[in-house]
């Protein structure tokens, strides 16, 4: 990662931005103390590249189960239980909470 003082950044901004366009990050320093970082903007339209970067950084662990759309399709196909006639879902939830479950 490149570094540049404030003066160097002011005098050579175009050159620094060329480096950023090429994918490099640049740290700006004030008397040797880092105060800012100029880095390329990540494109949001390349999902696979973004995901690969997050995985490489250890920020995301890819799943090894079924794809999300298939899981959602299966969940929608599950028949939901029906409440008995006259029963209140709210009352059932409140009773469950009171029981400590």
C-alpha positions in Angstrom: 0.0 0.0 0.0 1.4 3.4 -1.0 1.7 6.3 1.4 1.8 10.0 0.6 2.1 13.1 2.8 -0.6 15.8 2.5 1.8 17.9 0.5 2.6 15.0 -1.8 -1.1 14.3 -2.2 -1.9 17.9 -3.1 1.0 18.2 -5.6 0.5 14.8 -7.1 -3.2 14.0 -6.8 -3.6 12.9 -10.4 -0.8 10.4 -10.1 -2.2 9.0 -6.8 -5.7 8.7 -8.4 -4.1 6.8 -11.3 -2.7 4.3 -8.8 -6.1 4.0 -7.1 -7.8 3.4 -10.5 -5.3 0.6 -11.0 -6.6 -1.0 -7.8 -4.1 0.2 -5.2 -5.0 1.9 -1.9 -3.1 5.0 -0.8 -2.6 6.1 2.8 -2.4 9.9 3.4 -0.2 10.9 6.3 0.1 14.1 8.3 3.7 14.4 9.7 4.0 10.6 9.4 0.7 9.8 11.1 -1.9 8.1 8.9 -5.0 10.1 8.6 -6.9 8.9 5.5 -7.0 6.1 3.0 -7.9 6.5 -0.7 -9.1 3.3 -2.2 -10.9 2.1 -5.3 -14.7 2.1 -5.1 -15.9 -1.5 -5.3 -18.4 -2.2 -8.1 -21.6 -3.5 -6.8 -22.7 -5.3 -10.0 -20.2 -8.1 -9.7 -21.7 -10.3 -7.0 -19.3 -13.2 -7.4 -16.2 -11.0 -7.1 -17.6 -9.2 -4.0 -18.4 -12.5 -2.3 -15.0 -14.0 -3.1 -13.4 -10.9 -1.6 -15.5 -11.2 1.6 -14.6 -15.0 1.8 -10.9 -14.2 1.3 -11.0 -11.6 4.1 -12.7 -14.1 6.4 -15.8 -11.9 6.8 -18.1 -14.5 5.2 -18.2 -18.3 5.4 -20.0 -19.7 2.3 -22.8 -22.1 3.1 -22.7 -25.7 2.0 -26.4 -26.4 2.1 -29.0 -26.1 -0.6 -29.3 -22.8 -2.5 -31.4 -20.2 -0.9 -34.1 -20.2 -3.7 -34.6 -23.9 -3.3 -34.8 -23.6 0.5 -37.4 -20.9 0.1 -39.4 -22.9 -2.4 -39.5 -25.9 0.0 -40.4 -23.8 3.0 -43.3 -22.3 1.0 -44.6 -25.8 0.1 -44.8 -26.9 3.8 -48.4 -27.1 5.0 -48.8 -24.9 8.0 -50.7 -26.2 11.0 -54.2 -24.8 11.4 -55.6 -23.3 14.7 -58.6 -25.1 16.1 -61.9 -23.2 15.6 -62.2 -20.3 18.1 -58.5 -20.5 19.2 -56.4 -17.4 19.4 -52.9 -17.4 18.2 -52.1 -14.4 20.4 -53.4 -16.3 23.5 -51.4 -19.4 22.6 -48.2 -17.3 22.2 -48.8 -15.5 25.5 -49.4 -18.8 27.3 -46.2 -20.2 25.8 -44.2 -17.2 27.1 -45.7 -17.5 30.5 -44.7 -21.1 30.7 -41.1 -20.2 30.2 -40.7 -22.1 26.9 
